[in-house]
Amino acid sequence: MTTIIRGYSLRSLFVGLIAAALFMCTGCAAPEKEKPNIIIINADDLGYGDLACYGATGVQTPNIDRLAKQRRMFTDAHSASAVCTPSRYSLLTGEYPFRNGTTTAVFLKEPLIIDIGGAKAAHALYKDEMVGTTLKKKTIEWIKTHKKEPFFLYYATTNIHHPFTPAPQFKGTSDCGMYGDFIHELDWIVGEVLSTLDDLDIADNTLVIFTSDNGGMLNMGGQEAWTAGHQLNGDLLGFKFGAWEGGHRIPFIARWPGKIEVGTVSDQLISNVDILATLAAIVNRKLEADEGRDSYNMLPAFTGEPSEPVRDQLVISPFDQDNIALRMGKWIYIGAQGSGGFWGAEIGSHMLGGPAAHLLTQQVNSDIENGKLRIDAPPAQLYDLEADPTQKRNLYIEFPEVVEQMKTTLANYLKAERMTPFE
């Protein structure tokens, strides 16, 4: 979904939560002339290893790489959920998805098939291969129309969510099948947006944030890409839907000329749930007590080099709520066995995930053997991400005191009304 807001005034109910929180308060926001343009490009299912600037070799992403060179690139960024809808809920509201129960975070044990009568008729009205190019065209036209006023653009691309339907000019351009070709189309889309800002001479007053809603998915196209040598999430363990790092560690790039130092890399812990409070700070909008309850103002990490972490704790929701995870400093605690993601057990399954995915990926984890959980695997998981970023060894047994501390902290967060302090 692509939503455009003109001059910070509401244009879509879907973005009403973020718009109301940031820009609808008269008399408390920054003066109009001081507001930058703000563009959020939220890619779909783009993994940590899907961009050249994050280590990919089977795809070429020169435009996103250019954005990275002109920016600050974050290496410890995460989606608040490893699932699309709750992740986007967090970005737009500044709240963890578990706060809204199962309204946005739906956890299913069996596939759900719904036959919506008008869906086929609606689908017949457009061509899949033209979605990306059409949304790009509409976006460029809108930017040109509103170049003279401060604007907020939330551009949520369909790339690279399956089905992989790049426009014909991108087919066969990568070394990893249609998955890579769809990344190439995404890179072109980003390049067109950046070029438009340059052509209109408004790039210097525009904050561009490029990120993804969760990690890469090991669906059929993902499996094809992996077999061709492309690791969707780099060396990270796991995939979309799961609590392992590959499910929620995401690319995150911010460019704001004159404000963000060029060519810098940050290892600050950051989440898409923090975007709301950060943008509120940029436009001098004080959040109310019931707004952005889990959102940290990461502006100091955008524009400076904080000596201490701006945030050092983060709750992450996977597909299965039993596997909800807590990041605390170098540690991550996962409340159950396995990834808590999709359960497909055979290579070739669209829902391949968890321990069974290791039959294809050959990744190493101490709890898994021959694509299955070991009989003696601990009941939950603890990893030291500083020493073991690829989560090869579960330290649950070795550090019981850390486990208990994090288990208690997580339980308290799940009951608390907010995570961030309110002043």
Secondary structure, 3 states (H helix, E strand, C coil): CEEEEECCECCCHHHHHHHHHHHCCCCCCCCHHHCCEEEEEEECCCCCCCCHHHCCCCCCCHHHHHHHHCCEEECCEECCECCHHHHHHHHHHCCCHHHHCCCCCCCCCCCCCCCCCCHHHHHCCCCHHHHHHHHHHHHHHHHHHCCCCCCEEEEECCCCCCCCCCCHHHCCCCCCHHHHHHHHHHHHHHHHHHHHHHHCCCHHHEEEEEEECCCCCCCHHHHHHHHCCCCCCCCCCCCCCCCCHHHCECCEEEECCCCCCCCEEECCCEEHHHHHHHHHHHCCCCCCCCCCCCCCCCHHHHHCCCCCCCCCEEEEECCCHHHCEEEECCEEEECCCCCCCCCECCCCCCCECHHHHHHHHCCCCCCEECCEECCCCCCCEEEECCCCCCCCCCCCCCCHHHHHHHHHHHHHHHHCCCCCCCC
